[in-house]
Amino acid sequence: MTLAVTGAESRYISLWDAKTELRKNDLYTSTDAPVTSIAYGPSHFGLLCAGFTDGSVRVFDVRSPESRAMVFEGLGGNILDCKLKGDHQRPLLIAGDSNGVIQFHELRMGSSHRR
């Protein structure tokens, strides 16, 4: 299945089957802040990351839509972009905000670095 992902000013990020054009699932964001960035792809280990106007980034496991998102806070401005990199042994979240701050989070280790 080919997924399309949408998010805006609602509390949900929607997952769509691109071939059938049917919504498959909604991920609850647990924030009132609008979505500013989404990254998802088959090489992302089933993970989706989304950045928000409140400076937070949330990582969802789309294979288990009922699971809670991992939340990373601490960036001060709107999230301009977020990406998932690395491999199964060391998945990495990279996020940048409108103040020029970039954070790196090692998802399995629970550590983060700011630049």
N, C-alpha and C positions, 0 to 999 in steps of 0.2 A: 504494500500500500504506500502511496506517495502522500505525505502529509503537507498541508499548508497550515500555517499558524498565524492567527490574528490577535491583536490586543489593542485597546484604546483607552477610553475613559471609564470603563466599567471595572468591576471587581473580578472579571474573568478573562482568561486567555483561552481562545477557542482553537481546537484542533479539528481540521477538516480533511476528509478524504478528497484529494484533488481530482481523482478520476470520476467519482460519483457526485461530487460537489455537495456531499452531505456532511453535516457536523457530526464528528465522532465522539467528542468529549469537551468538557469545559474544565479548566483548572482554576480553582479559587485562589486569588492572589492575596487575600487577607489584608489589603490596603486600599485606601481611597485614592491613592496617587495614580495618575495615568501612566500607562506603559510608554516608554520612549525608545526601547530597543529590545529586539528578540533575536536570539541565535539558536538554531536547531538544525541538525542534519544527521544522516545515518551514521556518520563517523563519531558522533557525540555520545556514544554509549547509552542511548536512550534518555539522555539528559537534555533539558531545554533551559536556557537562562534568559531572564528578562530584567531589564533595567527600568527604573521608575523615576518620576520627577522629584520624589522625596530623597533621592540619593541612595536608595537601597537597590540591591540586586537579589533576585530570588532564583533558585535553581530547582527545577521540577524533574521528577522521574516520570516520563510519559508512559512508561511500561506499567506503572502502578499509580494511576491517576488519583487514587484516594489517599496516597501518602502526602505528608506535609512537605512543604517547600523548605529548603535550607535558605536562610535569610542572612545576607551580608549587608551590614550598614557601616556608616562611617565616612562615606563620600559626601561632600557638602553640597554639591550642585546637582543639576539634572544629569542623569546618566546618559551620555551621548552614544556609547557603544559598549557592548559586552560580548565576549567570545569565550568559547570552550576550546581548549587546546590540550595537547599531551596524549597520553595513552591510558590503557586500563590500569596500569600500575600507578600512574601519577597524573590523574586528570587535573587540569589547571583552568581556573576562571580568571579572565582578565577583564577589568572594567575601567572606563575612564569617564570623568565628569566634566561639566561645563567650566569648572575652575582650573582645569588642566592637571588634575590629580589622577594618577593611574594606580590601581590596586591589583595585586596578584594574589589569588587564593588557591592553595593546594587543597583540593576538595577532600581527599582521603586523610590528610594530616590535620586538617582544621587550623592551618596556619595562614597568615596573610602578610603581605609586604606592600608598603606604600612607596611610590616614587613621584 
